[in-house]
């Protein structure tokens, strides 16, 4: 079932683009300008081959790794309280009920109209990987954008204007997701936050993203506490169940 995700035109287009960039960079520009038989040409080809390999690995991981879906048995943990507090908790739980799935949604989960199910910590549905970007594969997606940007910039230094457009596009996407990680936001939460900020200002209040733990903790919540493993797309042992998330007042 997962392999069927590769049977889509956008996924095939990304794979063919990677092959085209690699072939053009190595066998056209490096070969013609430096020569693959010379040490400088071989060294540049080796570096670019490594970048393309890790980029391709990250791409496969994004396509194949499930983003995480809400278990059918999930029920929100509502404390036994009385009076208005109890009614408030029930109302909050009701607001997090998915009308399409008819099940409860944990914090940061959203329903994907393409996948037709609720996705844990959903960022967006990505046409180019034929998969949702969510709790379990967001790191692989970020590493894909990071390595693709580095590879494109490296290729631009060799190929010149041919790669400037791709490098600029990927660099912009990378900068956007670096910002999201620093803020501990998803793309969906960013746009929801704009509306919440507007509503808060109307009532004379200020809005703060509830999952912002500080820059370092925000980064480690996605990339992991071990900096040595930050650049490994599939190193996600630090992730838990994706049903609950720490907030600043938790102190954890």
C-alpha angles and dihedrals in degrees: 000000000000092000089059088071088074089061094082131101096235093050091047090048091054091049092049091047090054090050092048094050092047095048094045094047098045107029100032112030102024092040095047099038103035108006125239091237092062121082094242092051094046091048093051092045091051093051093047092046090054092050092049092047095053089043091053091047090052090048092053090047091053091051098044104036114088111235092221129266133215112263113243089234094056116130122172116251104246115182119230102256133150137227122005094347091061092049090049092054091050092051091050091050090049091053089056093054115113112232092201099046094032089222136107119269122218119224115297093012119127136183116253113214091201098049090034095222140085114271125208114245089349116201100175143307107264116211091195094062095032088230142088119263105228147133100316102036103034092097091052089050092050091049090049091055091044096051093040090053093048091046092049093049090048090049091048090057087058104032099034121200093006091077102033094096094050092045092051093049094048092043091054091049090048092051090050093054092044086057091049092050092049089052093040090234136136122220089254092050091050093059092041087053091056090059093043090051091052092050091047092052091051090057093044094253135114127239125222125183104253095218098051104122098170128282099283096044090044091055095046091049087066106027098031134246094275109081091197089066097043093100095048108098095206099043098109103135089124091067118097127192099309092230098102132032131194118250127199096263091054090076090212 
